[in-house]
Amino acid sequence: QVQLVESGGGLVQPGGSLRLSCIASGRIDFSIAVMGWYRQAPGKQRELVAEVTNGGRTNYVDSVKGRFTISRNNAKNTVYLQMDNLKPEDTAVYCCYLRSIITGNYYWGQGTQVTVSS
């Protein structure tokens, strides 16, 4: 079983920064998995924010390009999301995920709330 635990959410003023972390554990080879973050705001569909492949290739939704940076540490089975210049529209529950390249299975964290407000 694979478990993902997020941390780092909270309340921040517009223009501020937060860093989300997600630690994965369990019986899976993390070196051959894609890891990333989705978010869901009230009344909106879930959207992919950013993801990073096992090779380090990254992908971002257009609305966060230039503001968010995703990275991973395979030795620590951890993925990070550095969020800078946060905007009120970034307010959402952010969920970490892992997708096995071998099986295609997805594993999800419980989510962490990010609120951007003055």
C-alpha positions as CSV (number, residue, x, y, z in Angstrom):
1,Q,0.0,0.0,0.0
2,V,1.2,3.5,-0.9
3,Q,0.6,6.5,1.4
4,L,1.1,10.1,0.6
5,V,1.2,12.8,3.3
6,E,1.1,16.5,2.5
7,S,2.2,19.4,4.6
8,G,2.8,23.1,4.2
9,G,-0.6,24.5,3.5
10,G,-2.1,27.5,5.3
11,L,-3.2,31.1,5.1
12,V,-1.1,33.6,3.2
13,Q,-1.6,37.1,1.9
14,P,-1.7,37.9,-1.8
15,G,1.9,38.1,-3.1
16,G,3.1,35.7,-0.4
17,S,4.7,32.3,-0.7
18,L,4.1,28.8,0.6
19,R,6.0,25.5,0.1
20,L,4.0,22.3,0.0
21,S,5.7,19.0,0.7
22,C,4.5,15.4,0.0
23,I,6.2,12.4,1.4
24,A,5.4,9.0,-0.1
25,S,5.8,5.7,1.6
26,G,5.0,2.1,0.8
27,R,5.7,-0.8,-1.5
28,I,6.4,1.0,-4.8
29,D,9.4,2.0,-6.8
30,F,9.3,5.8,-6.5
31,S,12.1,6.2,-9.0
32,I,9.7,5.1,-11.8
33,A,6.7,7.2,-10.9
34,V,5.3,10.6,-11.9
35,M,4.5,12.8,-8.9
36,G,2.5,16.0,-8.9
37,W,-0.2,18.2,-7.4
38,Y,-3.8,18.7,-8.3
39,R,-6.0,21.4,-6.7
40,Q,-9.7,21.9,-6.3
41,A,-11.4,25.1,-5.4
42,P,-15.0,25.3,-4.2
43,G,-17.4,25.1,-7.1
44,K,-14.7,24.4,-9.6
45,Q,-13.3,21.3,-11.3
46,R,-10.2,19.7,-10.1
47,E,-7.2,20.7,-12.1
48,L,-3.6,19.5,-12.5
49,V,-1.3,22.2,-11.1
50,A,2.1,20.7,-11.8
51,E,3.8,17.3,-12.2
52,V,7.4,16.0,-12.4
53,T,8.5,12.8,-14.1
54,N,11.1,10.5,-12.7
55,G,13.5,12.0,-15.1
56,G,12.8,15.5,-13.8
57,R,10.7,16.8,-16.7
58,T,8.1,19.2,-15.4
59,N,4.7,20.4,-16.6
60,Y,2.5,23.3,-15.3
61,V,-0.9,24.6,-15.8
62,D,-0.7,28.0,-17.6
63,S,-2.1,29.9,-14.6
64,V,0.9,29.1,-12.4
65,K,3.8,29.2,-14.8
66,G,6.5,31.5,-13.6
67,R,5.1,31.5,-10.1
68,F,5.1,27.8,-9.0
69,T,8.0,25.4,-9.1
70,I,7.7,21.7,-8.6
71,S,10.7,19.5,-7.6
72,R,11.3,16.1,-6.2
73,N,13.9,14.3,-4.1
74,N,13.8,10.6,-5.1
75,A,16.1,9.7,-2.2
76,K,13.5,11.0,0.2
77,N,10.4,10.0,-1.8
78,T,9.3,13.6,-1.6
79,V,7.8,16.1,-4.0
80,Y,7.7,19.8,-3.3
81,L,5.6,22.7,-4.7
82,Q,7.1,26.1,-4.2
83,M,4.4,28.7,-4.6
84,D,5.4,32.3,-5.0
85,N,3.4,35.4,-5.7
86,L,0.2,33.7,-4.6
87,K,-3.1,35.1,-5.8
88,P,-6.6,34.7,-4.3
89,E,-7.5,32.5,-7.2
90,D,-4.9,30.0,-6.0
91,T,-7.1,29.3,-3.0
92,A,-7.9,25.5,-3.1
93,V,-7.3,22.2,-1.5
94,Y,-4.0,20.9,-3.0
95,C,-3.6,17.1,-3.3
96,C,-0.4,15.3,-4.0
97,Y,-0.5,12.3,-6.3
98,L,1.8,9.6,-7.5
99,R,1.3,7.6,-10.7
100,S,3.2,4.4,-11.3
101,I,4.7,4.3,-14.8
102,I,4.6,0.5,-14.6
103,T,1.0,-0.1,-13.6
104,G,-0.6,3.3,-14.3
105,N,-2.2,3.3,-10.9
106,Y,-2.8,6.6,-9.1
107,Y,-2.3,7.2,-5.4
108,W,-3.5,10.3,-3.6
109,G,-2.8,12.2,-0.4
110,Q,-5.6,13.6,1.7
111,G,-5.0,17.2,0.7
112,T,-3.9,20.4,2.3
113,Q,-5.8,23.7,2.3
114,V,-4.2,26.8,0.8
115,T,-6.0,30.1,1.4
116,V,-4.8,33.3,-0.2
117,S,-6.5,36.3,1.4
118,S,-5.8,39.7,2.9
